[in-house]
């Protein structure tokens, strides 16, 4: 079995994540290429700097016009919103995978769907009312529907008694509805057949074929990964009989097992690389490596699996949005700094859209990365972020590391 170093494994992961090498073009086609390599862009309502899915693209192509992403979603329909590892933007060319997920949900196959489907059945009047209005009027926001429920949705979280929103979400997860567009930040809902372009692939594949396809997408996005990494990526938790799928892919010559060694210690479990990435692996081992420095969204695909991030980068990341202010160590929206093949710092920015000012509220350096050259690269990455969000000024008015202060203030 081939053995690669931990450094090579990190570089392979970073390169396949489009965070090293030449940047993609900041065009619609360039952005589509990024999503194709990543598999999905996670959606999140947090907008302290910019929406997370926009930041994930920015980290890979640099400053771009978000209208290109909107074009892909709402005009060309080469992308659509669905549930991958979370609410995400996904590729229309992958529609058979996502249709399989929605049908599995609608059949009650997943343990956590039982309660949701029972609640929908108990509120059939609300379901029928929503579908009737959409048939008659076309795309509508949630506020267009009256709450005709007879049983409220009980939750200790934000979904408690949001009956219309919950019905729309369950119908979407079941494949009955789809997000047709956005209006002032609000989702517009409609039927999938009205949203999807005529070229959408509708091939019905078996469950094993779907799992093999999704596993290949996941592994290629990861660059290198174990079965557990694959299962936590792309369509997280939707990989029944993954071990069998990986064995078949290995027998077919689609994937190759590896051992990853960090100094004298091997990383646990068998790792895999896709055969289409073996040439890239060879180039990286030969020293052909073109790193960059960039800021990452807390929901970035590279770091969303926190356990994998700790193993590969020695970087323990926790999102502190929900932590009390006094207990925040790094900041409300601390963005990890990727420098070459390491995560070297955390930058906590906030963008004031009225004054067009990007405020840097805190920067924290990881041990061993205090060098001024890294500070300079981080400053350049912050400047790129400011350009992307349209900031006219950058204010380093928060907590700064003493060893970086001179470089940052220059």
Secondary structure as UniProt FT lines:
FT   STRAND          2..5
FT   HELIX           6..16
FT   TURN            17..18
FT   HELIX           28..38
FT   STRAND          40..42
FT   HELIX           52..61
FT   HELIX           67..70
FT   HELIX           71..75
FT   STRAND          79..83
FT   STRAND          87..91
FT   HELIX           92..94
FT   HELIX           95..106
FT   TURN            107..108
FT   HELIX           111..113
FT   HELIX           114..122
FT   HELIX           124..137
FT   STRAND          140..141
FT   HELIX           142..144
FT   TURN            158..161
FT   HELIX           163..173
FT   TURN            174..175
FT   STRAND          178..183
FT   TURN            184..185
FT   STRAND          186..190
FT   HELIX           192..195
FT   TURN            198..199
FT   HELIX           207..222
FT   HELIX           227..231
FT   TURN            236..237
FT   TURN            240..241
FT   HELIX           242..251
FT   TURN            252..253
FT   STRAND          255..262
FT   TURN            263..264
FT   STRAND          265..266
FT   STRAND          271..274
FT   HELIX           275..277
FT   HELIX           278..285
FT   TURN            286..287
FT   STRAND          293..295
FT   TURN            298..299
FT   TURN            301..303
FT   HELIX           306..313
FT   TURN            321..322
FT   HELIX           325..327
FT   TURN            332..333
FT   STRAND          334..339
FT   TURN            340..341
FT   STRAND          342..352
FT   TURN            353..356
FT   STRAND          357..365
FT   TURN            367..368
FT   HELIX           372..389
FT   STRAND          393..395
FT   HELIX           402..409
//
